[in-house]
Amino acid sequence: MKEQLQALVQELRTASGQEPADLHVTNVHILDVFTDTVYPGSLVIKNGKIVAINPGWHVQARESFDGQGMYAVPGFMDAHVHIETTLLTPEALASAIVPWGTTTMFVDAMEIANVAGLEGLKALVHNNASLPFRIYLEVPSRVPTAPGLETTGGVLGVEEVTELLGSDLAASLGELDPSKVLSSREEYLAKILSARANGKVCNGHAIGLDWDKLNVYAAAGLSDCHESVVYEELFERLRLGIKALIREGSTERNLEELMKGVIAHNLPTENLLFCTDDKHVNDIFAEGHISYNIQKAIDLGLEPITAIKMATINIAKHFRLDHQIGAIAPGRYADLVLLESLEQIKPVYVFKQGQLVAERGQLKKELTGKYPEFLNSTVKLSPDFKPADFAVPASGKQAKVRVINLYPDQIINFTTEEWLEIKNGQVQIDVEKDILKLAVVERYGKNGWVGVGFVRGFKLNSGALASSVSHDHHNIVIVGTNDQDMYLAAREIERNQGAFVAVRNGKVLGTLPLPIAGLMSPLPAVQVMEQINKLNEVAKVLGTDLPAPFMTLSFVSLPTVPELGLTDQGLIDVLGHCVIPVIIETA
């Protein structure tokens, strides 16, 4: 408290011209998110905070920065993201997102928590203060995501969640799927109450809910949702007081459809926020980060100031942090982006807390992170694991099976029932119909279970693709045309202690090692991007036409996204929250 008091005295003295500033940013056009106006001015910064704008006294400062007449806008924010899905450590991720103007990330770290529990989560954010962007934690609410239906490496109960919610790092309770709320499961309701007691909001994941169920969801206190796919879903959520996070990730491309509806209906936007949720590093480098969401909204016809507010003050207000971030105003952190134009979101300079952290597309200082050794040994396959574990045994000549069918650019799926041939007592795939095997292999050394089902949408004509990133349990997920290649892919992941892998005819064609919790690479962002691009090209050789096949693979088994999921325990009826048979009947 004493240090904070001294800092505040310094800031107030600087604000009144009695003490030199640390930085004076001059000659800028300031975007004011409170009045939707732009005006010329200068910014006085002390202790990383803006303390005065256009003061009437002569400014003395240790450093001056000429803004060259550019537009000064608040640093961009991502309202909901899983850092691990970028495949990068936070340190490596900085070089990808900060030059695009992102200075704040609201991070649901459920991925690493599912792998390594509370200690893994703490390791992910241990370097927060030294990063050129700030992390606020959306405390994972569902670790595991589908208790009783999957095997995970870690568990966060009410006690652990409450501990995290009490920290200054925490901004909210992380996304809570409908099954936990609609069935009034007391463990999860207790986590909601803990968030309320700590003054934190609760993030939602209201996928596939009709009006009546949305009412129940809202009544429980879930305050946002990033799962709207069509405008009508977004509108319903807003009507019930649930803020809509408009997502644009690698496989979930929702922005265009939603923003067209918002613009066509002239819908108020103060309760609309931008997020990426899950976006691979190669897409960030190619398109941008939250800057891409802003730019695309502008290109669709939204006013630039309105689009920028959806990435700044709207988010800050939602998380009850607008007294610290989200605006260029006294008392707020000096997180700034300087643009040459409000219509073209191409950051020239980026400041975090009054420090210049990126200039003309480049991070000023590259960072490296050090992670505990236990995170580098999380893949432990059963000693009894063998190719025969991928068999789907059946008697007769044909089997009617349930098939997971992919939707383009979405993580939701739909079910069909298909007849497949039985040979040698095993159900066969059908490459011509694009019906392939999908398997999830338990990778924590706990039980050795293997769940097997069928999927349509990958279009492989040979080989297998595999990943140790498999939401949210993060067991090994594999899609393939034959059991031997699927087995080899799993062993290659074990050898690398996590990886994306492509295999054909008994040969590993490509590997991206992900040894940190089986989720992230220790390499710099550019190198990871290059390896992903190469691996995606290899996947195309196997026949797939998916733009991000490994991102799709990482979501296809998710046991909380309708209609079907797959875990190491078997095929999951998502809405029924139970394991169901893959085979319906045989003939």
C-alpha positions as CSV (number, residue, x, y, z in Angstrom):
1,M,0.0,0.0,0.0
2,K,2.8,2.4,0.8
3,E,4.4,2.0,-2.6
4,Q,1.1,2.5,-4.3
5,L,0.4,5.6,-2.3
6,Q,3.8,7.0,-3.2
7,A,3.2,6.3,-6.9
8,L,-0.2,8.0,-6.8
9,V,1.4,11.1,-5.2
10,Q,3.9,11.2,-8.0
11,E,1.2,10.8,-10.6
12,L,-0.9,13.6,-9.2
13,R,2.2,15.9,-8.9
14,T,3.0,15.2,-12.5
15,A,-0.6,15.8,-13.5
16,S,-0.4,19.3,-12.0
17,G,3.0,20.1,-13.5
18,Q,4.9,19.9,-10.2
19,E,7.0,16.9,-11.2
20,P,8.6,15.8,-14.6
21,A,6.7,13.2,-16.6
22,D,8.3,10.0,-17.8
23,L,7.0,10.4,-21.3
24,H,5.3,13.2,-23.3
25,V,3.5,12.0,-26.4
26,T,3.0,15.0,-28.7
27,N,1.3,15.8,-32.0
28,V,-1.4,13.1,-32.0
29,H,-5.1,13.0,-32.8
30,I,-6.7,11.4,-29.8
31,L,-9.7,9.0,-30.2
32,D,-12.1,9.6,-27.3
33,V,-14.2,6.5,-26.8
34,F,-16.5,8.4,-24.4
35,T,-17.7,11.0,-26.9
36,D,-16.9,9.2,-30.2
37,T,-14.8,12.2,-31.2
38,V,-11.2,12.8,-32.3
39,Y,-9.3,15.8,-31.3
40,P,-5.6,17.0,-31.5
41,G,-3.5,16.9,-28.4
42,S,-0.7,15.5,-26.3
43,L,-0.4,12.9,-23.5
44,V,1.5,13.2,-20.3
45,I,2.6,9.8,-18.8
46,K,3.9,8.9,-15.4
47,N,4.5,5.4,-13.9
48,G,3.0,3.8,-17.0
49,K,-0.3,5.8,-16.7
50,I,-1.8,8.7,-18.5
51,V,-2.0,11.6,-16.0
52,A,-2.9,14.5,-18.2
53,I,-4.2,15.4,-21.6
54,N,-3.5,18.7,-23.3
55,P,-2.3,20.4,-20.0
56,G,-2.3,24.1,-19.8
57,W,1.2,24.2,-18.4
58,H,4.6,23.6,-19.9
59,V,5.4,19.9,-19.8
60,Q,8.8,18.7,-18.6
61,A,9.5,15.1,-19.4
62,R,12.4,12.7,-19.4
63,E,11.4,11.6,-22.9
64,S,9.3,13.1,-25.6
65,F,7.7,11.2,-28.5
66,D,6.5,12.9,-31.7
67,G,3.3,11.3,-32.8
68,Q,3.6,12.8,-36.3
69,G,0.0,13.7,-36.4
70,M,-1.1,10.1,-36.2
71,Y,-4.3,8.8,-34.5
72,A,-3.8,7.7,-30.9
73,V,-6.3,4.9,-30.0
74,P,-6.5,2.6,-27.0
75,G,-4.6,-0.6,-27.1
76,F,-6.6,-3.5,-28.6
77,M,-8.0,-6.3,-26.5
78,D,-9.0,-9.9,-27.1
79,A,-12.0,-10.6,-24.9
80,H,-11.6,-14.4,-24.9
81,V,-8.7,-16.4,-26.0
82,H,-6.9,-19.7,-25.2
83,I,-3.2,-18.8,-25.6
84,E,-2.2,-22.4,-25.8
85,T,-4.1,-22.8,-29.1
86,T,-1.8,-20.4,-30.8
87,L,0.8,-23.1,-30.1
88,L,3.1,-20.5,-28.7
89,T,4.2,-19.5,-25.2
90,P,3.1,-16.0,-24.1
91,E,6.6,-14.8,-24.7
92,A,6.8,-16.1,-28.3
93,L,3.2,-14.9,-28.9
94,A,4.2,-11.3,-28.2
95,S,6.0,-11.0,-31.6
96,A,2.8,-12.1,-33.4
97,I,0.1,-10.0,-31.6
98,V,1.7,-6.9,-30.2
99,P,2.8,-5.4,-33.6
100,W,-0.9,-5.7,-34.6
101,G,-1.8,-3.5,-31.6
102,T,-3.0,-6.1,-29.1
103,T,-2.0,-4.9,-25.6
104,T,-4.4,-7.0,-23.5
105,M,-5.5,-10.6,-23.6
106,F,-8.3,-12.1,-21.5
107,V,-7.1,-15.7,-21.3
108,D,-9.0,-18.8,-20.3
109,A,-6.1,-21.1,-19.5
110,M,-8.3,-24.2,-19.4
111,E,-6.1,-26.0,-21.9
112,I,-2.9,-26.2,-19.8
113,A,-5.0,-26.6,-16.6
114,N,-6.6,-29.8,-18.1
115,V,-3.1,-31.1,-18.8
116,A,-1.3,-30.0,-15.7
117,G,-3.7,-28.5,-13.2
118,L,-3.1,-25.4,-11.1
119,E,0.6,-25.6,-11.3
120,G,0.5,-25.7,-15.0
121,L,-1.8,-22.7,-15.2
122,K,0.5,-20.7,-12.9
123,A,3.5,-21.6,-15.0
124,L,1.7,-20.2,-18.1
125,V,1.2,-16.8,-16.6
126,H,4.3,-16.5,-14.4
127,N,6.0,-14.0,-16.6
128,N,3.0,-11.7,-17.0
129,A,4.6,-8.5,-15.6
130,S,7.5,-8.8,-18.1
131,L,5.4,-9.3,-21.2
132,P,4.8,-6.4,-23.7
133,F,1.1,-7.2,-23.4
134,R,-1.0,-7.8,-20.3
135,I,-2.8,-10.9,-19.4
136,Y,-6.0,-11.1,-17.4
137,L,-7.1,-14.5,-16.4
138,E,-10.5,-16.0,-17.1
139,V,-10.3,-18.6,-14.4
140,P,-11.0,-22.0,-15.9
141,S,-14.4,-23.2,-14.7
142,R,-14.5,-26.7,-16.2
143,V,-11.4,-28.7,-15.6
144,P,-12.3,-31.4,-16.7
145,T,-14.8,-30.2,-19.2
146,A,-16.9,-33.4,-19.2
147,P,-16.3,-35.0,-15.9
148,G,-16.9,-38.7,-16.0
149,L,-16.7,-38.8,-19.8
150,E,-13.0,-38.1,-20.3
151,T,-9.6,-38.5,-18.7
152,T,-7.5,-35.4,-18.0
153,G,-4.2,-34.7,-16.5
154,G,-5.4,-32.0,-14.1
155,V,-8.5,-31.0,-12.1
156,L,-9.6,-27.5,-10.8
157,G,-12.2,-27.8,-8.1
158,V,-14.1,-25.1,-6.2
159,E,-11.2,-24.5,-3.9
160,E,-8.6,-24.0,-6.6
161,V,-11.0,-21.8,-8.7
162,T,-11.8,-19.7,-5.6
163,E,-8.1,-19.2,-4.9
164,L,-7.5,-17.9,-8.4
165,L,-10.6,-15.7,-8.5
166,G,-9.3,-13.8,-5.4
167,S,-6.2,-12.7,-7.3
168,D,-5.7,-9.4,-9.0
169,L,-4.8,-11.4,-12.2
170,A,-8.3,-12.8,-12.4
171,A,-10.9,-10.9,-14.4
172,S,-13.7,-13.5,-14.6
173,L,-14.8,-17.0,-14.2
174,G,-13.9,-18.7,-17.5
175,E,-16.4,-20.1,-20.0
176,L,-19.0,-22.4,-18.5
177,D,-20.9,-24.7,-20.9
178,P,-24.7,-25.2,-20.7
179,S,-24.7,-28.7,-19.4
180,K,-23.3,-27.6,-16.0
181,V,-25.8,-24.9,-15.5
182,L,-29.0,-26.3,-17.0
183,S,-28.7,-29.4,-14.7
184,S,-28.0,-27.2,-11.7
185,R,-24.7,-29.0,-10.8
186,E,-23.8,-27.5,-7.5
187,E,-20.0,-27.6,-8.0
188,Y,-20.3,-25.2,-10.9
189,L,-22.9,-23.0,-9.3
190,A,-20.5,-22.7,-6.3
191,K,-17.9,-21.4,-8.8
192,I,-20.4,-18.8,-10.1
193,L,-21.1,-17.7,-6.6
194,S,-17.4,-17.4,-5.9
195,A,-17.0,-15.2,-8.9
196,R,-19.8,-13.0,-7.7
197,A,-18.3,-12.7,-4.2
198,N,-15.0,-11.6,-5.8
199,G,-16.8,-9.0,-8.0
200,K,-15.9,-10.9,-11.2
201,V,-18.2,-11.6,-14.2
202,C,-18.9,-15.2,-15.5
203,N,-18.0,-16.1,-19.1
204,G,-20.5,-18.2,-21.1
205,H,-20.5,-20.7,-23.8
206,A,-24.2,-20.8,-24.7
207,I,-23.8,-22.9,-27.8
208,G,-27.1,-24.3,-29.3
209,L,-29.4,-23.0,-26.6
210,D,-33.0,-22.0,-27.4
211,W,-34.8,-19.1,-25.8
212,D,-36.1,-21.0,-22.8
213,K,-32.7,-22.5,-22.0
214,L,-31.0,-19.1,-22.5
215,N,-33.3,-17.7,-19.9
216,V,-32.0,-20.3,-17.4
217,Y,-28.4,-19.6,-18.5
218,A,-28.8,-15.9,-18.0
219,A,-30.5,-16.4,-14.6
220,A,-27.5,-18.2,-13.4
221,G,-25.4,-15.1,-14.0
222,L,-23.6,-16.1,-17.2
223,S,-22.8,-12.7,-18.8
224,D,-21.4,-13.3,-22.3
225,C,-21.2,-15.8,-25.1
226,H,-18.8,-16.2,-28.0
227,E,-20.8,-19.0,-29.8
228,S,-23.2,-17.0,-31.9
229,V,-23.1,-18.2,-35.5
230,V,-26.0,-16.3,-37.0
231,Y,-27.4,-12.9,-36.3
232,E,-30.6,-14.2,-34.7
233,E,-28.5,-16.0,-32.0
234,L,-26.6,-12.9,-31.3
235,F,-29.8,-10.8,-31.0
236,E,-31.4,-13.3,-28.6
237,R,-28.4,-13.2,-26.3
238,L,-28.4,-9.4,-26.2
239,R,-32.1,-9.3,-25.3
240,L,-31.4,-11.4,-22.3
241,G,-28.5,-9.2,-21.1
242,I,-25.8,-11.6,-22.4
243,K,-23.1,-9.7,-24.1
244,A,-22.1,-11.0,-27.5
245,L,-18.4,-11.7,-28.3
246,I,-17.9,-11.7,-32.0
247,R,-15.3,-14.3,-32.8
248,E,-12.9,-14.6,-35.7
249,G,-10.4,-17.4,-35.2
250,S,-8.8,-20.0,-37.5
251,T,-11.7,-22.3,-37.9
252,E,-14.5,-20.3,-36.3
253,R,-15.2,-17.6,-38.9
254,N,-18.2,-15.8,-37.4
255,L,-17.6,-12.1,-37.9
256,E,-18.9,-11.5,-41.4
257,E,-22.2,-13.2,-40.9
258,L,-22.8,-11.5,-37.5
259,M,-21.6,-8.0,-38.5
260,K,-23.7,-7.9,-41.6
261,G,-26.7,-8.5,-39.4
262,V,-25.6,-5.9,-36.9
263,I,-25.1,-3.3,-39.6
264,A,-28.3,-4.2,-41.5
265,H,-30.4,-3.8,-38.4
266,N,-28.6,-0.8,-37.1
267,L,-28.1,-2.6,-33.8
268,P,-26.5,-0.8,-30.9
269,T,-22.9,-2.0,-30.4
270,E,-22.0,-1.1,-26.8
271,N,-22.6,-4.8,-25.8
272,L,-20.6,-6.3,-28.6
273,L,-17.0,-7.3,-28.1
274,F,-14.3,-8.8,-30.3
275,C,-12.4,-12.0,-29.6
276,T,-10.4,-14.7,-31.4
277,D,-10.9,-17.6,-29.1
278,D,-8.5,-19.9,-31.0
279,K,-6.2,-18.7,-33.8
280,H,-3.1,-20.3,-35.1
281,V,0.1,-18.1,-35.4
282,N,0.2,-18.4,-39.2
283,D,-3.2,-16.9,-39.5
284,I,-2.2,-14.1,-37.1
285,F,0.9,-13.2,-39.1
286,A,-1.1,-13.3,-42.4
287,E,-4.2,-11.5,-41.3
288,G,-3.6,-9.7,-38.0
289,H,-5.0,-10.4,-34.6
290,I,-7.9,-8.3,-33.1
291,S,-6.8,-5.7,-35.6
292,Y,-8.3,-8.1,-38.3
293,N,-11.7,-8.1,-36.5
294,I,-11.7,-4.3,-36.4
295,Q,-10.6,-4.0,-40.1
296,K,-13.1,-6.5,-41.3
297,A,-15.9,-4.8,-39.5
298,I,-14.9,-1.5,-41.0
299,D,-14.7,-3.0,-44.5
300,L,-18.3,-4.4,-44.0
301,G,-19.5,-0.9,-43.3
302,L,-19.2,-0.2,-39.5
303,E,-17.9,3.2,-38.5
304,P,-14.2,3.0,-37.5
305,I,-14.7,4.5,-34.0
306,T,-17.5,2.0,-33.3
307,A,-15.3,-0.9,-34.5
308,I,-12.4,0.2,-32.3
309,K,-14.6,0.6,-29.3
310,M,-15.7,-3.1,-29.7
311,A,-12.0,-4.0,-29.2
312,T,-11.3,-1.5,-26.3
313,I,-13.7,0.3,-24.0
314,N,-16.6,-2.2,-24.5
315,I,-14.4,-5.0,-23.3
316,A,-12.9,-3.0,-20.4
317,K,-16.4,-2.1,-19.2
318,H,-17.6,-5.7,-19.5
319,F,-14.8,-6.9,-17.2
320,R,-15.2,-4.0,-14.9
321,L,-11.7,-2.7,-15.7
322,D,-12.5,0.5,-17.5
323,H,-10.9,2.5,-14.7
324,Q,-7.6,1.0,-15.8
325,I,-7.7,0.1,-19.5
326,G,-9.8,0.7,-22.6
327,A,-9.5,4.4,-23.0
328,I,-7.1,7.3,-23.5
329,A,-7.9,9.2,-20.3
330,P,-6.2,10.2,-17.0
331,G,-5.7,7.4,-14.6
332,R,-5.7,4.7,-17.3
333,Y,-2.6,2.7,-18.3
334,A,-0.8,4.2,-21.3
335,D,-1.6,1.3,-23.6
336,L,-1.7,3.1,-27.0
337,V,-1.7,2.3,-30.7
338,L,-0.7,5.0,-33.2
339,L,-2.4,4.7,-36.6
340,E,-1.9,6.7,-39.8
341,S,-5.6,6.2,-40.6
342,L,-8.7,5.1,-38.7
343,E,-9.9,3.3,-41.8
344,Q,-6.8,1.2,-42.2
345,I,-5.9,-0.6,-39.0
346,K,-2.2,-0.9,-39.5
347,P,-0.4,0.0,-36.2
348,V,2.8,2.1,-36.7
349,Y,3.7,2.3,-33.0
350,V,2.4,0.3,-30.0
351,F,2.9,1.3,-26.4
352,K,2.2,-0.8,-23.3
353,Q,2.2,1.1,-20.1
354,G,4.1,4.0,-21.6
355,Q,6.8,1.8,-23.1
356,L,7.3,1.6,-26.9
357,V,7.0,-2.2,-27.5
358,A,6.4,-2.4,-31.2
359,E,7.3,-0.3,-34.2
360,R,6.2,-0.7,-37.9
361,G,5.3,-4.4,-37.5
362,Q,8.2,-5.5,-35.4
363,L,8.5,-6.2,-31.7
364,K,11.1,-4.0,-30.1
365,K,12.5,-6.8,-27.9
366,E,12.2,-10.6,-28.4
367,L,11.4,-12.6,-25.3
368,T,12.1,-16.2,-24.2
369,G,10.3,-18.1,-21.5
370,K,11.5,-20.8,-19.1
371,Y,9.0,-23.4,-18.1
372,P,9.2,-26.1,-15.4
373,E,10.5,-29.6,-16.4
374,F,7.3,-31.4,-15.5
375,L,5.5,-29.6,-18.4
376,N,7.9,-31.3,-20.8
377,S,6.8,-34.9,-20.0
378,T,3.1,-35.1,-20.1
379,V,2.6,-37.7,-22.8
380,K,2.7,-41.2,-21.3
381,L,1.0,-43.9,-23.5
382,S,0.1,-47.2,-22.0
383,P,2.7,-50.0,-22.5
384,D,-0.1,-52.1,-23.9
385,F,-1.1,-49.6,-26.6
386,K,-1.2,-51.3,-30.0
387,P,-2.6,-50.8,-33.6
388,A,-5.5,-53.2,-32.8
389,D,-6.8,-50.6,-30.3
390,F,-8.2,-48.7,-33.3
391,A,-10.4,-51.6,-34.4
392,V,-14.2,-51.3,-34.3
393,P,-15.3,-54.9,-33.9
394,A,-18.6,-56.1,-35.3
395,S,-20.2,-59.3,-36.7
396,G,-22.2,-59.5,-39.9
397,K,-21.6,-57.9,-43.3
398,Q,-22.7,-54.3,-42.7
399,A,-22.9,-52.0,-39.7
400,K,-25.0,-48.8,-39.3
401,V,-22.8,-46.3,-37.5
402,R,-23.0,-42.8,-36.1
403,V,-20.8,-40.4,-38.0
404,I,-19.5,-37.0,-36.9
405,N,-20.0,-34.5,-39.8
406,L,-18.0,-31.3,-40.0
407,Y,-19.5,-27.9,-40.8
408,P,-17.2,-25.6,-42.8
409,D,-15.6,-22.9,-40.7
410,Q,-17.4,-23.9,-37.5
411,I,-16.6,-26.2,-34.6
412,I,-20.2,-27.5,-34.3
413,N,-21.0,-30.7,-36.0
414,F,-24.0,-32.8,-37.0
415,T,-24.8,-36.5,-36.9
416,T,-25.6,-38.9,-39.7
417,E,-26.2,-42.6,-39.7
418,E,-24.3,-44.5,-42.4
419,W,-23.9,-48.1,-43.4
420,L,-20.3,-49.4,-43.6
421,E,-18.9,-52.7,-44.7
422,I,-17.6,-55.3,-42.1
423,K,-14.5,-57.3,-43.0
424,N,-12.7,-59.8,-40.8
425,G,-14.9,-58.8,-37.9
426,Q,-14.1,-55.1,-38.1
427,V,-16.1,-52.1,-39.4
428,Q,-14.3,-50.5,-42.4
429,I,-13.9,-46.9,-43.4
430,D,-15.1,-45.6,-46.8
431,V,-12.7,-43.2,-48.4
432,E,-15.0,-42.6,-51.3
433,K,-17.7,-41.4,-49.0
434,D,-15.1,-39.5,-46.9
435,I,-15.9,-41.6,-43.8
436,L,-12.7,-42.0,-41.9
437,K,-11.7,-43.3,-38.5
438,L,-11.4,-40.8,-35.6
439,A,-9.7,-41.9,-32.4
440,V,-8.8,-40.4,-29.0
441,V,-5.9,-42.0,-27.1
442,E,-5.5,-41.4,-23.4
443,R,-2.1,-39.8,-23.0
444,Y,-1.6,-39.3,-19.2
445,G,-0.6,-42.8,-18.3
446,K,-3.8,-43.3,-16.2
447,N,-5.8,-46.0,-18.0
448,G,-4.7,-46.5,-21.6
449,W,-8.2,-46.1,-23.0
450,V,-8.8,-45.5,-26.7
451,G,-12.1,-44.2,-28.0
452,V,-12.9,-44.8,-31.7
453,G,-15.6,-43.4,-34.0
454,F,-16.1,-42.2,-37.5
455,V,-15.9,-38.7,-39.1
456,R,-16.7,-37.0,-42.4
457,G,-15.1,-33.8,-43.6
458,F,-11.3,-34.4,-43.6
459,K,-11.2,-35.9,-47.1
460,L,-8.0,-37.9,-46.5
461,N,-7.3,-40.4,-49.2
462,S,-4.4,-42.0,-47.4
463,G,-2.4,-41.8,-44.1
464,A,-3.3,-40.1,-40.9
465,L,-3.2,-36.8,-39.1
466,A,-2.7,-36.6,-35.3
467,S,-2.5,-33.9,-32.6
468,S,-1.9,-33.8,-28.8
469,V,-4.0,-30.6,-28.8
470,S,-7.5,-32.0,-28.4
471,H,-10.1,-29.8,-26.7
472,D,-10.5,-29.8,-23.8
473,H,-9.1,-33.0,-22.4
474,H,-6.0,-32.8,-24.7
475,N,-5.5,-36.5,-25.2
476,I,-4.2,-37.6,-28.6
477,V,-6.7,-37.2,-31.4
478,I,-6.1,-39.0,-34.7
479,V,-8.0,-39.1,-38.0
480,G,-6.9,-41.7,-40.5
481,T,-7.4,-44.2,-43.2
482,N,-5.7,-47.2,-41.6
483,D,-4.8,-48.4,-38.1
484,Q,-1.1,-48.8,-38.7
485,D,-0.6,-45.1,-39.7
486,M,-2.8,-44.0,-36.8
487,Y,-0.7,-46.0,-34.4
488,L,2.6,-44.6,-35.8
489,A,1.2,-41.0,-35.5
490,A,0.4,-41.6,-31.8
491,R,3.9,-42.9,-31.2
492,E,5.5,-40.0,-33.0
493,I,3.5,-37.7,-30.6
494,E,4.8,-39.6,-27.7
495,R,8.4,-39.4,-28.9
496,N,8.1,-35.6,-29.1
497,Q,6.1,-35.3,-25.9
498,G,3.4,-33.5,-27.9
499,A,3.1,-32.7,-31.6
500,F,1.1,-32.2,-34.8
501,V,1.9,-35.2,-37.0
502,A,1.2,-36.3,-40.6
503,V,1.9,-40.0,-41.5
504,R,1.5,-42.1,-44.7
505,N,2.4,-45.7,-45.5
506,G,4.3,-46.2,-42.3
507,K,6.4,-43.0,-42.7
508,V,6.3,-39.8,-40.8
509,L,5.9,-37.0,-43.4
510,G,5.9,-34.1,-41.1
511,T,6.0,-33.2,-37.4
512,L,5.6,-30.0,-35.4
513,P,6.9,-30.7,-31.9
514,L,4.8,-29.2,-29.0
515,P,6.7,-30.4,-25.9
516,I,5.4,-27.8,-23.5
517,A,2.4,-29.6,-22.0
518,G,1.9,-31.2,-25.4
519,L,0.3,-27.9,-26.4
520,M,3.0,-25.3,-27.1
521,S,6.3,-25.0,-28.9
522,P,9.3,-23.4,-27.2
523,L,10.4,-21.9,-30.6
524,P,9.9,-18.3,-31.8
525,A,6.7,-17.4,-33.5
526,V,8.1,-17.2,-37.0
527,Q,9.6,-20.6,-36.8
528,V,6.4,-22.2,-35.6
529,M,4.5,-20.4,-38.3
530,E,6.8,-21.8,-41.0
531,Q,6.5,-25.3,-39.6
532,I,2.7,-25.1,-39.5
533,N,2.6,-23.9,-43.1
534,K,4.8,-26.8,-44.2
535,L,2.7,-29.3,-42.2
536,N,-0.5,-28.0,-43.7
537,E,1.0,-28.5,-47.2
538,V,1.8,-32.1,-46.2
539,A,-1.8,-32.6,-45.1
540,K,-3.0,-31.4,-48.5
541,V,-0.9,-34.2,-50.0
542,L,-2.9,-36.7,-48.0
543,G,-6.1,-35.2,-49.6
544,T,-7.6,-32.7,-47.2
545,D,-8.8,-29.4,-48.4
546,L,-9.4,-27.9,-45.0
547,P,-7.6,-24.5,-44.5
548,A,-6.5,-25.3,-41.0
549,P,-6.8,-29.1,-40.7
550,F,-5.0,-29.4,-37.4
551,M,-7.1,-26.7,-35.8
552,T,-10.2,-28.6,-37.0
553,L,-8.8,-31.9,-35.7
554,S,-8.2,-30.3,-32.3
555,F,-11.9,-29.4,-32.0
556,V,-13.7,-32.3,-33.6
557,S,-13.6,-34.5,-30.5
558,L,-14.8,-31.8,-28.1
559,P,-17.4,-33.4,-25.8
560,T,-19.3,-30.1,-25.1
561,V,-20.0,-28.9,-28.7
562,P,-23.1,-30.4,-30.4
563,E,-23.9,-32.8,-31.7
564,L,-21.3,-35.5,-31.1
565,G,-17.9,-35.6,-29.3
566,L,-15.3,-38.2,-28.8
567,T,-13.1,-38.9,-25.8
568,D,-10.9,-41.8,-24.7
569,Q,-14.1,-43.2,-23.1
570,G,-16.0,-43.3,-26.4
571,L,-18.6,-41.4,-28.5
572,I,-20.3,-38.7,-26.6
573,D,-23.9,-37.5,-27.0
574,V,-23.1,-33.8,-26.2
575,L,-26.6,-32.7,-25.3
576,G,-27.4,-35.9,-23.4
577,H,-24.0,-35.8,-21.7
578,C,-23.4,-39.6,-22.0
579,V,-21.5,-42.2,-23.9
580,I,-23.4,-43.8,-26.7
581,P,-22.6,-46.7,-29.1
582,V,-20.9,-46.0,-32.3
583,I,-22.6,-49.0,-33.9
584,I,-26.4,-48.7,-34.1
585,E,-27.1,-52.1,-35.7
586,T,-25.6,-54.7,-38.0
587,A,-26.9,-56.8,-40.9
